[in-house]
């Protein structure tokens, strides 16, 4: 099976064997290369923007992680202090703690509503 060109240049028997036919194909290749170059440049800009966005999000996640670690430290300290209060105060302290929590919950509920 012989190769047949897709592009037929008028005046040539096989559609591209003359100088005009090759110039036509060369111009078409140049146009396609320009289009491909534009697409590559667009893709490059998109990937650079994605990389910038990923770096920004990683920075934010790192900041959030340090904030959560600080909160965890505060909560651990509060739980240790509550454990100490519970051991020293007996059963009444736990009852007072539950009543205080309920009171705070009610106050927040009325403020939000």
N, C-alpha and C positions, 0 to 999 in steps of 0.2 A: 504494500500500500504506500503510495507516494505521498509526501507531505504537500499539502495545498495551503497556500496562504489565505488567511481570512480576509485580508484587505486586497481589493482589486483596484489597481491604479489604471485608469483609462489609458489605452494605447499600448499596453504591455500584454504579451500573450499569457504569461503565467501569474500576473498580478503582483509584481514587485521585483522583477529582475533588472530593471533599468535604474539609472541614477536617480530619476525622479521618484521612483517607487521607494528606494532606500531612504531618500530625503524625507519623503512623506512618513515612513515608518519611524525614522529618527525623530522627527518633530512630534509624532505621537508618543514616542518613548519619553521625550523631554517633558511633554505635558503630564504624562502619568507620573514621572519622577517628581515634578513640582507638586502634584497633588499628594504623593506619598510623603514628601518632605514636610508639607503643611500638616499632614496627619501625625507624623512623628513628633513634630514640634508641639502640637496640641497635646499629644499623649505625654510628652515630657513635662509640660506645664501642669497637667493634671496630676501626674505622679509626684511632682515636687509639692504641690498643694496638699496632697494626701499625706506626704511625709511630714510637712509642717503641722498638719492637723493632729497626726499621731503623736508627735513630740509634745504638742500643747496638752493633749489629753493625758499623756503619761506624766507630765508635770502636775496636772490637776489631781491625778490619782495618787501621786506621791504625797501631795499636800494633804489630801483626805486621809491617807494612811497615817500620817503623823498626827493629825487631829484625832483620829480614832484611838491611836495608841495613848495619847494624852488623856482622853476620856476614860479609857480602860483603867489607867492608873488611878484616876480620881475615884472611879467606882470601886476598885479593889480596896482603896484606903477607906472609903465609906463603909464597905462591907466588913472590914476588919474592926472598925470602930463600933459598928452595930453588934458584932459578935461579942466584943468586950462588954458593951452595955448590957447585952442579954445575959451574959454569964454573971455579971455583978448584981443586976437588978432583980432577977428572978422572973416570975410569971407575969407580974403586973406591967413590966416594961413592954413586953410583947403586946399586951392588950392596948396599952397607950399608943404604941407604934401603929397598930391597926386602926385605931380610932383617928389618929392624926392623919394617916394616909387617906382615910375615907373623907375626912374634913377637907383636905387639900384637893381631892378629886372633885368634891361638890363645888368648891370655890372656883376651880378651873372650869367646870361644866357651866356654871352660871355666867362666868366672864366670856366664855366662847359663844354661848347662846345669846 
